[in-house]
C-alpha cells in the first residue's frame, strides 16, 4: 500500500529531524549552568544596587573565554604577623578576618577559612616590615602555573604588594599572597601607647581581589559605571555571587554564564 509506505517514510523523516534538532539544542546548551543553580534573589538585589540591566551581561561576561576562580570547597588562609607586631592588635585583626570571611561566604559562596599553619594554606597574608615570606610561599609553584595577578613591589614602610597564581589546565586559582606593611608600621612601636590598631581593617578588599582572575571586560564595565563605594561593593558581590554559584565551575565561559543567568532570571 503505497500511501502507508509514504506516510511511514515521512514519519521517520520527521522523527529524525526532531532528534537532530534536539541534539543541536542539547549541544548548544551543554555548558550553560542550570537556572536553579543561581541565587536569583541575591543577584537581583545586587543588579539593582549596581544598576546592571540584563542586556549588559554581554558586556560583562560574554567576551571572556573562561573564568578562573578557586576550585569548589574551602580556601585555607594563613595570617602572619611578624615578630614585634602588637599581640592585642593581631588578635583584633584575626577576629576581623574571621568575620569578613564568614560574611563573604554567606553572601557569595566563596568560602575562606583561617588556618594556623602556612604550609596548609593556599593564601598567605603577611603583616610585617618587609615581604619576607612571599618567596618561600611561592616556591611550591609548578612550572605550568600562570601569574594571573600581581601588584608591583613598592617602597616605604606602609607599602603593599601581592600576587595570584593559577593553573591553566584546570582554570583554577591555586595560590595567592598579600603583603601589607602599614598595620605593622602602626603597631610595632616600643611604646604601646603609640600603636594604632585598625579594628576595621579592610580584609574584604583583599579577599575579593584574589577571589577571581580579573578580566578586562568586567573590570572595564565597572570603571565605566563610575560607582560610588556602595555601588562598587554591590558590583563586587554580584561578580562573586555569579562566579561561585553552584553550577559555575572553574573555566566556565562567559557566554555560558550569561545564558544561564538569563534563564535563571526569566524563570523567577
N, C-alpha and C positions, 0 to 999 in steps of 0.2 A: 504494500500500500504506500505509494509514493508520498502522499501528503503526510503520513505519520513519520516516514523516514526524514522528510524535510523538517518537520517540527522537532524531531529529536536532534537533528544537526544544529538547528537554530538554538535550541535549548542548551546544548552542550557549548556552543559558541558564547552564549550569554553568561553561562556559569564560569567559563574560562576567563572571559573579560572581567567579570566581577572579582574573581580570585586574583587576577593580575593587578586590578586596581587596589584591592585590599592590601596586597603585598607592597605596592608602591607607597600607600599611606603609612603602613607599618614601618617601612624602611625610613621614610621621611621623618617620622616621629620617634624613631628608636631612641635618640639621645635626649628627648625632651622630658624634663622632670615632670612627674605626675602632679596634677593640680593640688591634691591633698597634702603634698609634701611641704607646702609653704605656710608660714604663719601669716595668713592673709590679713587678719585684724591688725597685727603689729606693722606689717608692711604698708597697709593703707594709712595707718596713723603717721608713719614716717614720710610717706609720699605727700601727705597733706602738709606736714610741717616743713618739708624741704621743697614744696611746690614742684613735684615731679609728675607730669602727666604721662599716661601710658605710652603715648606716641614717642616719648623721649627714650624709651627703652632701646630703640635702635641707635641712639647716640651714645648711650652709656655702656651697653652690653655687646651689641651685635658686632662691632669692629674687632672684638678680642677673640682670637682663635681658641685660646684655652686659658681659663683662670687657674692660677696657682693659689693654693691655700694649705693650711695644715691638714694632715690626714685625720679622719674621724677618730674621736677619742680625746683623752685629756692631753694637754700640752704642759709638761712639767717646767717650772720656772724656779731658778735659784737666785736669791738676792745675796750679794756680797757687800758687806760694809767693811771697809779697810780698818786695820788697827788704828786706834785714835778717834774713831767715829764715836760720838756720844752714845752710850748704850741705851739711854732712855729714848733718844730720838730714833735709834734703829728699831726699837720696839714699836714706836708710834708709826713709823713708815711701813713696817711689816704689817701692822693691823690695817693700815690704809690700803696696802696692796691686796690683802685678803678680801676686803670689802669691795674694791673696784673689780677684781677678778670675778667675784661671785655675781656682781651686778651684770657684767658683760655676759657671763654665762647664762643668766636668767633671760636676758633680753635678746640675745643673738644665737645662742647655741655654741659659741666658741668658748671652750672650757679650759681656762688656765688654772693650774693648781701649783701651789708652792711646795718645793722640796728643799730639804736641808743640804743635800749632797749635790754639788755642781756636776759630779760625774754622772748623775742620773737625770740631769736637766737637758732640755732642748733649747732653753732660753736662759741666758745669764745676764743679770742686771747688776752692774758694778758701780758702787759709790765710793770713790777714792780720789787721791790726789793725782793719779795717773792711771791710764788703762792698762794695768799690768797683767790682767787675767785673760785678755782677749786672745792673744796668740795661742796659749795652751788650750783654750776652749775650742778654738778653730782647728787645732791640729788633727782631730779625727776625720776631718772632711775628706770625702772621696774625690778623686781627680775629675770625675764627671759632673760634680755638683757645680751649679752656677751661682754667682753672686747676684742676687736679684734686687738688692737694695744696699746702698752704702752712703753714709754721710761722711764726707772728707774730714780727716782729723783737723781739729782747730787748736788754737793756742790759748793759754791762760788758765787760771785755777778753776774757773766756772764753766769750762768748755764741755761739750758733749760730742759723742760720735757713736756710730753703730753700723751693723751690717746684718744681712739676711742671706742665707744660703738655701738653694732649692735643688731638688733632684729632677732633671728634665725627663727622666724615664717614667716617673710616677706623677709628675706635675704637682709635687708636694713641697711645701716648705719643710726643711729638716733641721734648721739651726738658726738662732738669732742671738745677737749680742748688743747690749746697750751699755754705754758708759756715760756717767754724768758726774762732773766734778763739783758742781755748785753745792749740793747738800753736804758733801764732805768739807768744803771750804767754810761753810757756815756753822758746822757742828763738830769741829775738831780743835777748838780753842782750849788752851790750858786753863783759862778761866771760864768755867762752865756758864757763868752769868752772861757771857758774850755770845753764846750759841743761840741760833735762831732756827728752830726745827720746823720744817714745812709740813705741818699737820695735814694740810690739804694737798700734798704733793700729787701732781697730775700723772699718775700711772696710766690713766685712761688713754692719754695721748700716745704713749709708747705701745701699749697693748693693741691699740687699733693700728698703729703704723706697721707693726710686724705681723698683723693678723692675716694679710694677704699680699701677694705680689702686686705692687701698684702698676696700673696700666694707664696709658696715655688717655684713652677715651673717657673713662670715668673721672680721671683727675682733671682733664680739661673741662669737662662738664661742670664739675664742682667749682673750678675757678671762674667760669663764665657766669655762674649764678650770683657771685658776689655775696655769699652767705654771711650773715652775722653769726655770732657764736652759737646761738640756739639752732639756726638753720644748718650749720656745719655739723653739729652734733647729731641732728636728725639724719643728715645725708650719710655720715659715717655709720650710724646704726643701721640704716637701710641697706647699705652695702654688705655689712656683716650678716644681717638677718637673711639676706638673699643667699650669699655665698656659703653660709653654714646651715642652710635649710636641709632637711633630711635627705633629699634626693640629689642635691648638688654636690658632686664628688670632685676631688682634685682633677683638673683637666677638662671639666665640662665647658663646652664652648659658649661664648656669649650669645650666639644666635639661639642655641637651645634654651639657655636661661631666659631670654626674652620671650620665647614662645611659651615656655612653661609658666612664666609669670602672667602672661596674658590669659592663658587658660584658667589659671587659679583665680584671678581677679574677676573673670567673667562668670565663673561658676558660683561665686558667693556674693 
